[in-house]
Amino acid sequence: MTIKLRQRMRMAWDLVRNKASDYGGFAKWFSPKNIFIGRGGNALANNETIFAAISRLSNAMGSLPLKLYKDFKPVSTPISDLISNAPNGNMTSFDFIRTLEVHRDSYGNGYALKKYDSRYQVEALVILDPAKVEPVIEKDTLDLWYEINGDKGIYYVHNMDLIHVKHIHTTGYKGINPIDVLANTVDFDSKVRKFSLDQMDMSITASFILKMATNLSSDKKKEILDNFRSFYQDNGGVLIQETGTEITPIDRNFLDTKVFEVEKVTKSRVATVYNMPLHMVGETEGSSFSSMEQLSLEFVQGTLLPIVRQYEQEFNRKLLTAQERQRGLYLKFNLGALLRGDTQTRGEFYFKMIRSGVFKPNDARAWEELPPEPGGEKLYISGDLYPIDTPVEQRKGVKTE
C-alpha cells in the first residue's frame, strides 16, 4: 500500500470517527446562517443582473438529468443512486448541483467533500464553504491537496477526496472569482443607481420653485412660504401668483435616460464574464434568432457545454474507480432536454430519424415520456417502413433479379 493511499484512508477514517457531528469536523459551517458572505454573496444579493445570470446557470445545471451509463444505457449502482438522487442526507441532486454551481459562479470555486463509510465507500458528498478551502501543492510528491479551515484547526484533504469545480485560472488550481472581475462594473452600477434614486426622491419631494425678491427679510420670506403652503393645501392645489413672487412648476423627470444605458452596459459585461448570450440576462435588443430552438442552441453550445464537461470529468475521475471506467461506466448529463425544439420541429426531427433507421420508435416515445409499444423496439427504414433486417425480396414493390 502506498503512502498516499494510507494518508487518504487515514483521512477517511478520521471523518468516520467524527460522525457524531455528521460532517467530520466541519459542523460549525452548517449552523443556520447565510453562507453567501463576502464579496460574492453581497454582489449576488444586491445586483439583479448578476443574480439573474447565476440563477440561469445554476438552474440549468441542476435541471439536467445526470445518470451512470454503460454502452449508452443507464445502469444502477450505489454511486449512480447517490449522484442522481441524494448526494447527502439533506439535499436532492438538483439542489446539490445547483448549489455547487452557485458557489462556482459567486466565488470562482465549488467544493464537495467525499464522506466515506467504515468500508471506505463513498456514502455522501458534503458541500463546503468555498471561502474556507485553499488548494495547495505538497512539495515532495507535487500532489494537489486542499487546506480546509475546520472546527478544530486545519485539515488537509487529497484532491481525489474532494470534488472541485471552478472557473478558469492562470496560476495554481483556484478558479478566478467572476464577481472580482466585475467589481468595477458592480461599483459603478451601484453608484449610478444611488444617484438616480436620490434624483427621484428630490423630484417627488420638490414640486415648485418659489422665487422672491432679494431684499426681503428672513421673517417676511418665512411668512410668504407659510402662506404659499397653506393656500396650496386649503385650495386643492390651486395657486395664485402675487406681485413680487414667481411660481415655476418643476418638471418631474424621475430618471435620466442615461441610467438605462448604464444598465445595458452592466448586462453586457455580466453576460461577457459569464460567457452567456445577452438575451439570457434580460437584454433582447439586437437578437437575430428566429426561434427558441436557436436561442437554446447558442446557450447550450457556447455556455453550458464546457461547464457540463468539467462536471462530468470531475465526477468520473473521483466517483468511479479506474476499473469501473475501463469496464465502460461513465457519468453523463443529458443536454438533449434543453435542445428539444417546439412541437413541429421535434415532430419533423423524429420523423426523419425514424424513417432513416437512426432512432427506434420507442426511443422517441421515451423522450416524449410515453410508454413503449410492442414492435417499437426495432429500427425501420422507409420503403415504406420495414424493419431494417427485412430481406429485400420480402419488401413490396421492390423488384429482384
C-alpha positions as CSV (number, residue, x, y, z in Angstrom):
1,M,0.0,0.0,0.0
2,T,1.5,3.4,-1.0
3,I,2.0,6.2,1.5
4,K,-0.5,8.3,-0.5
5,L,-3.3,5.7,-0.1
6,R,-2.5,5.3,3.6
7,Q,-2.8,9.0,4.0
8,R,-6.2,9.1,2.2
9,M,-7.5,6.2,4.2
10,R,-6.4,7.8,7.4
11,M,-8.3,10.9,6.4
12,A,-11.4,8.9,5.6
13,W,-11.2,7.1,8.9
14,D,-10.9,10.4,10.7
15,L,-14.1,11.5,9.0
16,V,-15.8,8.3,10.1
17,R,-14.7,8.7,13.7
18,N,-16.1,12.2,13.7
19,K,-19.5,11.0,12.6
20,A,-21.1,12.4,15.7
21,S,-21.0,15.8,14.1
22,D,-22.2,14.1,10.8
23,Y,-19.7,16.3,8.9
24,G,-16.4,15.2,10.2
25,G,-15.0,18.3,11.8
26,F,-17.0,20.9,9.9
27,A,-20.1,21.1,11.9
28,K,-19.9,24.8,12.6
29,W,-20.2,25.6,8.9
30,F,-23.7,24.2,8.8
31,S,-25.4,26.0,11.7
32,P,-28.2,28.2,10.4
33,K,-26.6,31.2,8.7
34,N,-26.2,33.0,5.4
35,I,-23.4,31.1,3.6
36,F,-23.3,33.8,1.0
37,I,-20.9,36.2,2.8
38,G,-18.1,38.3,1.4
39,R,-17.9,40.0,-2.0
40,G,-19.5,37.1,-3.9
41,G,-22.5,36.9,-1.6
42,N,-23.1,40.7,-1.4
43,A,-23.0,41.2,-5.2
44,L,-25.3,38.2,-5.6
45,A,-27.8,39.7,-3.1
46,N,-27.6,43.3,-4.3
47,N,-27.2,43.2,-8.1
48,E,-30.2,41.9,-10.1
49,T,-28.2,41.3,-13.3
50,I,-25.6,39.0,-11.6
51,F,-28.4,37.3,-9.6
52,A,-30.3,36.6,-12.9
53,A,-27.1,35.3,-14.6
54,I,-26.2,32.9,-11.8
55,S,-29.8,31.8,-11.3
56,R,-30.0,30.9,-15.0
57,L,-26.7,29.0,-15.0
58,S,-27.3,27.1,-11.7
59,N,-30.9,26.2,-12.5
60,A,-29.9,25.0,-15.9
61,M,-27.2,22.8,-14.4
62,G,-29.4,21.5,-11.7
63,S,-32.2,20.6,-14.1
64,L,-30.0,18.4,-16.4
65,P,-30.6,14.7,-15.8
66,L,-27.4,13.0,-14.5
67,K,-27.0,9.2,-14.8
68,L,-24.5,6.5,-14.9
69,Y,-24.2,4.8,-18.3
70,K,-22.6,1.7,-19.8
71,D,-22.9,1.1,-23.6
72,F,-25.3,4.1,-23.8
73,K,-27.7,2.5,-21.4
74,P,-28.4,3.7,-17.8
75,V,-27.1,1.3,-15.1
76,S,-27.9,1.2,-11.4
77,T,-25.1,1.2,-8.7
78,P,-24.8,2.8,-5.3
79,I,-22.8,5.7,-6.9
80,S,-25.5,6.2,-9.5
81,D,-28.2,6.4,-6.9
82,L,-26.0,8.8,-4.8
83,I,-25.3,11.3,-7.5
84,S,-28.6,11.1,-9.3
85,N,-30.9,11.3,-6.3
86,A,-29.5,12.1,-2.9
87,P,-25.8,13.2,-2.7
88,N,-26.3,13.7,1.1
89,G,-28.9,13.4,3.7
90,N,-30.1,17.0,3.3
91,M,-30.1,17.6,-0.5
92,T,-31.6,16.3,-3.7
93,S,-29.4,16.0,-6.7
94,F,-30.9,19.2,-8.1
95,D,-30.1,21.2,-5.0
96,F,-26.6,19.7,-4.8
97,I,-25.7,20.6,-8.4
98,R,-27.3,24.0,-8.3
99,T,-25.6,25.0,-5.0
100,L,-22.2,23.8,-6.4
101,E,-22.8,26.0,-9.5
102,V,-23.9,29.0,-7.4
103,H,-20.6,28.7,-5.4
104,R,-18.6,28.3,-8.6
105,D,-20.2,31.5,-10.1
106,S,-20.2,33.5,-6.9
107,Y,-16.7,32.6,-5.6
108,G,-15.0,31.1,-8.6
109,N,-14.9,27.6,-6.9
110,G,-17.3,25.0,-5.7
111,Y,-16.2,22.2,-3.3
112,A,-17.9,19.0,-2.1
113,L,-16.2,16.6,0.3
114,K,-16.4,12.8,-0.2
115,K,-17.7,11.3,3.0
116,Y,-16.8,7.6,3.5
117,D,-18.3,4.8,5.5
118,S,-16.4,2.2,7.5
119,R,-15.6,0.2,4.3
120,Y,-14.0,3.2,2.6
121,Q,-17.0,3.5,0.3
122,V,-18.5,7.0,-0.6
123,E,-21.7,7.4,1.3
124,A,-22.2,11.2,0.9
125,L,-21.0,14.3,-0.8
126,V,-21.0,17.3,1.5
127,I,-20.7,20.9,0.1
128,L,-18.1,23.0,1.7
129,D,-17.9,26.8,2.3
130,P,-15.6,27.9,-0.6
131,A,-14.2,30.8,1.5
132,K,-12.5,28.2,3.8
133,V,-10.8,26.0,1.2
134,E,-7.4,26.6,-0.4
135,P,-5.6,24.4,-2.9
136,V,-2.0,23.6,-2.0
137,I,0.8,21.5,-3.6
138,E,2.7,19.0,-1.5
139,K,6.4,19.9,-2.0
140,D,7.7,16.3,-2.2
141,T,5.2,14.5,-4.3
142,L,3.7,17.6,-6.1
143,D,0.3,16.2,-5.4
144,L,-2.6,18.6,-5.1
145,W,-4.2,18.8,-1.6
146,Y,-6.8,21.1,-0.2
147,E,-6.2,23.1,3.0
148,I,-9.6,23.3,4.9
149,N,-10.3,25.5,7.9
150,G,-12.4,23.2,10.0
151,D,-13.8,23.2,13.6
152,K,-10.6,22.1,15.2
153,G,-8.0,23.7,13.1
154,I,-6.6,23.0,9.6
155,Y,-7.4,19.8,7.7
156,Y,-5.7,18.6,4.6
157,V,-7.7,16.5,2.0
158,H,-6.2,14.9,-1.1
159,N,-7.6,16.1,-4.4
160,M,-9.2,12.7,-5.1
161,D,-11.3,13.1,-2.0
162,L,-12.8,16.4,-2.9
163,I,-15.0,17.4,-5.8
164,H,-13.8,20.8,-7.2
165,V,-15.5,22.7,-10.0
166,K,-14.1,26.1,-10.9
167,H,-13.8,29.0,-13.3
168,I,-10.7,29.5,-15.3
169,H,-7.4,30.0,-13.5
170,T,-3.9,31.2,-14.6
171,T,-1.8,30.0,-11.7
172,G,-2.3,27.3,-9.2
173,Y,-5.6,25.4,-9.1
174,K,-8.0,28.0,-7.7
175,G,-10.6,29.5,-10.1
176,I,-10.8,33.2,-10.6
177,N,-13.8,34.8,-8.9
178,P,-16.0,36.3,-11.7
179,I,-17.5,38.8,-9.3
180,D,-14.0,40.1,-8.7
181,V,-13.7,40.6,-12.4
182,L,-17.0,42.6,-12.3
183,A,-16.0,44.6,-9.2
184,N,-15.7,47.9,-11.1
185,T,-18.9,47.3,-13.1
186,V,-20.8,46.5,-9.9
187,D,-19.4,49.5,-8.1
188,F,-20.2,51.9,-11.0
189,D,-23.7,50.4,-11.4
190,S,-24.5,50.8,-7.7
191,K,-23.3,54.4,-7.7
192,V,-25.5,55.3,-10.7
193,R,-28.5,53.6,-9.1
194,K,-28.0,55.6,-5.8
195,F,-27.6,58.8,-7.8
196,S,-30.8,58.0,-9.7
197,L,-32.7,57.2,-6.5
198,D,-31.6,60.5,-4.9
199,Q,-32.8,62.3,-8.0
200,M,-36.1,60.5,-7.8
201,D,-36.5,61.5,-4.2
202,M,-35.8,65.1,-5.0
203,S,-38.2,65.1,-7.9
204,I,-41.0,63.6,-5.7
205,T,-40.4,65.9,-2.8
206,A,-40.0,69.2,-4.7
207,S,-42.9,70.4,-6.9
208,F,-42.4,74.2,-7.3
209,I,-39.7,76.8,-7.4
210,L,-40.9,79.9,-5.5
211,K,-38.9,83.0,-6.4
212,M,-38.9,86.0,-4.1
213,A,-37.3,89.4,-4.1
214,T,-33.8,89.5,-2.8
215,N,-34.5,92.4,-0.4
216,L,-37.0,90.6,1.8
217,S,-36.2,89.9,5.4
218,S,-36.0,86.3,6.8
219,D,-39.3,86.7,8.6
220,K,-41.0,88.0,5.5
221,K,-39.7,85.1,3.4
222,K,-40.9,82.6,6.1
223,E,-44.3,84.4,6.1
224,I,-44.6,84.1,2.3
225,L,-43.6,80.5,2.3
226,D,-46.1,79.6,5.1
227,N,-48.9,81.4,3.2
228,F,-47.9,79.6,0.0
229,R,-48.0,76.2,1.7
230,S,-51.3,76.9,3.5
231,F,-53.0,78.3,0.4
232,Y,-51.9,75.3,-1.6
233,Q,-53.2,72.8,0.9
234,D,-56.5,74.7,1.5
235,N,-57.4,75.1,-2.1
236,G,-56.8,71.7,-3.6
237,G,-53.5,72.6,-5.2
238,V,-54.7,75.8,-6.9
239,L,-52.1,78.7,-6.5
240,I,-52.4,82.5,-7.0
241,Q,-49.3,84.2,-8.1
242,E,-49.0,87.5,-6.3
243,T,-46.9,90.6,-7.2
244,G,-43.3,90.1,-6.1
245,T,-43.4,86.3,-6.3
246,E,-42.9,83.9,-9.2
247,I,-44.0,80.3,-9.1
248,T,-42.4,77.8,-11.5
249,P,-43.6,74.1,-11.6
250,I,-40.7,71.6,-11.6
251,D,-40.8,69.1,-14.4
252,R,-40.8,65.6,-13.0
253,N,-38.2,63.8,-14.9
254,F,-37.8,61.0,-12.4
255,L,-35.0,59.1,-14.1
256,D,-32.3,60.2,-16.5
257,T,-32.5,58.1,-19.7
258,K,-28.7,57.5,-19.4
259,V,-29.5,55.3,-16.4
260,F,-30.9,52.7,-18.8
261,E,-27.8,53.0,-21.0
262,V,-25.7,52.2,-17.9
263,E,-27.9,49.2,-17.2
264,K,-27.3,47.9,-20.7
265,V,-23.6,48.2,-20.2
266,T,-23.8,46.3,-17.0
267,K,-25.8,43.5,-18.6
268,S,-23.4,43.3,-21.5
269,R,-20.4,43.0,-19.1
270,V,-22.1,40.4,-16.9
271,A,-23.0,38.3,-20.0
272,T,-19.5,38.6,-21.3
273,V,-17.8,37.5,-18.0
274,Y,-20.2,34.5,-17.6
275,N,-20.0,33.7,-21.3
276,M,-23.7,33.9,-21.7
277,P,-25.8,35.3,-24.6
278,L,-27.2,38.8,-23.9
279,H,-30.8,37.6,-24.1
280,M,-30.1,35.3,-21.1
281,V,-29.6,38.3,-18.8
282,G,-32.6,40.2,-19.9
283,E,-31.3,42.1,-22.9
284,T,-33.3,41.4,-26.0
285,E,-32.3,44.2,-28.3
286,G,-30.3,43.1,-31.3
287,S,-31.3,39.5,-31.1
288,S,-31.3,38.0,-34.6
289,F,-32.6,34.5,-33.8
290,S,-35.9,33.4,-35.3
291,S,-36.8,30.6,-32.9
292,M,-36.5,29.5,-29.3
293,E,-34.6,26.5,-30.6
294,Q,-31.8,28.7,-31.9
295,L,-31.6,30.6,-28.7
296,S,-31.3,27.5,-26.7
297,L,-28.7,26.1,-29.0
298,E,-26.5,29.2,-28.5
299,F,-26.8,28.9,-24.7
300,V,-26.1,25.1,-24.7
301,Q,-23.1,25.1,-27.1
302,G,-21.5,28.4,-26.0
303,T,-22.2,28.4,-22.3
304,L,-23.2,25.1,-20.8
305,L,-21.1,22.6,-22.8
306,P,-17.7,23.4,-21.2
307,I,-19.3,23.6,-17.7
308,V,-21.0,20.2,-18.2
309,R,-17.8,18.7,-19.5
310,Q,-16.0,19.9,-16.4
311,Y,-18.6,18.4,-14.0
312,E,-18.6,15.1,-15.9
313,Q,-14.8,14.7,-15.9
314,E,-14.6,15.6,-12.2
315,F,-17.3,13.1,-11.2
316,N,-16.0,10.3,-13.5
317,R,-12.4,10.7,-12.2
318,K,-13.3,10.9,-8.5
319,L,-16.5,8.9,-8.1
320,L,-15.6,6.0,-10.3
321,T,-12.6,3.7,-10.0
322,A,-10.2,3.1,-12.8
323,Q,-11.6,-0.5,-13.2
324,E,-15.1,0.8,-13.5
325,R,-14.1,3.3,-16.2
326,Q,-12.2,0.6,-18.0
327,R,-15.4,-1.5,-18.0
328,G,-17.2,1.3,-19.8
329,L,-19.0,3.0,-17.0
330,Y,-19.3,6.8,-17.1
331,L,-21.5,9.6,-15.6
332,K,-23.1,11.9,-18.1
333,F,-25.5,14.8,-18.2
334,N,-28.3,14.8,-20.8
335,L,-28.2,18.0,-22.7
336,G,-31.0,16.9,-25.0
337,A,-33.7,18.2,-22.7
338,L,-32.5,21.8,-23.4
339,L,-32.2,21.3,-27.1
340,R,-35.8,20.0,-27.7
341,G,-37.5,22.3,-30.2
342,D,-41.1,23.2,-30.4
343,T,-43.7,20.5,-31.3
344,Q,-43.4,21.0,-35.1
345,T,-39.6,20.9,-35.0
346,R,-39.5,17.8,-32.8
347,G,-42.1,16.0,-35.0
348,E,-40.0,16.6,-38.2
349,F,-36.8,15.5,-36.4
350,Y,-38.3,12.3,-35.1
351,F,-40.0,11.6,-38.5
352,K,-36.7,11.9,-40.3
353,M,-34.6,9.9,-37.8
354,I,-37.1,7.0,-37.5
355,R,-37.6,6.7,-41.3
356,S,-33.8,6.8,-41.8
357,G,-33.2,3.9,-39.3
358,V,-31.4,6.1,-36.8
359,F,-34.0,6.1,-33.9
360,K,-36.4,3.4,-32.8
361,P,-40.0,4.4,-32.4
362,N,-39.7,3.6,-28.7
363,D,-36.7,5.9,-28.4
364,A,-38.9,8.8,-29.5
365,R,-41.7,7.7,-27.2
366,A,-39.3,7.6,-24.2
367,W,-38.1,11.1,-24.9
368,E,-41.7,12.3,-25.0
369,E,-42.3,10.4,-21.7
370,L,-44.7,7.9,-23.3
371,P,-44.6,4.1,-22.6
372,P,-43.0,1.7,-25.1
373,E,-45.2,-0.1,-27.6
374,P,-44.7,-3.7,-29.0
375,G,-42.7,-3.5,-32.3
376,G,-41.3,-0.1,-31.4
377,E,-38.0,-1.6,-30.3
378,K,-36.9,-2.2,-33.9
379,L,-35.2,0.1,-36.4
380,Y,-37.1,0.9,-39.5
381,I,-36.2,2.3,-42.9
382,S,-38.6,3.9,-45.4
383,G,-39.8,1.8,-48.3
384,D,-42.4,2.3,-46.9
385,L,-41.1,1.4,-43.3
386,Y,-39.9,-2.1,-42.9
387,P,-37.8,-3.5,-40.1
388,I,-34.2,-2.8,-41.0
389,D,-33.4,-6.5,-41.2
390,T,-36.2,-7.4,-43.6
391,P,-34.7,-9.1,-46.8
392,V,-35.1,-7.1,-50.0
393,E,-37.2,-9.8,-51.7
394,Q,-39.8,-9.5,-48.9
395,R,-40.4,-5.8,-49.4
396,K,-43.4,-5.0,-51.5
397,G,-42.8,-3.0,-54.7
398,V,-39.1,-3.9,-54.8
399,K,-38.1,-5.8,-58.0
400,T,-35.4,-8.5,-57.6
401,E,-33.5,-10.2,-60.4
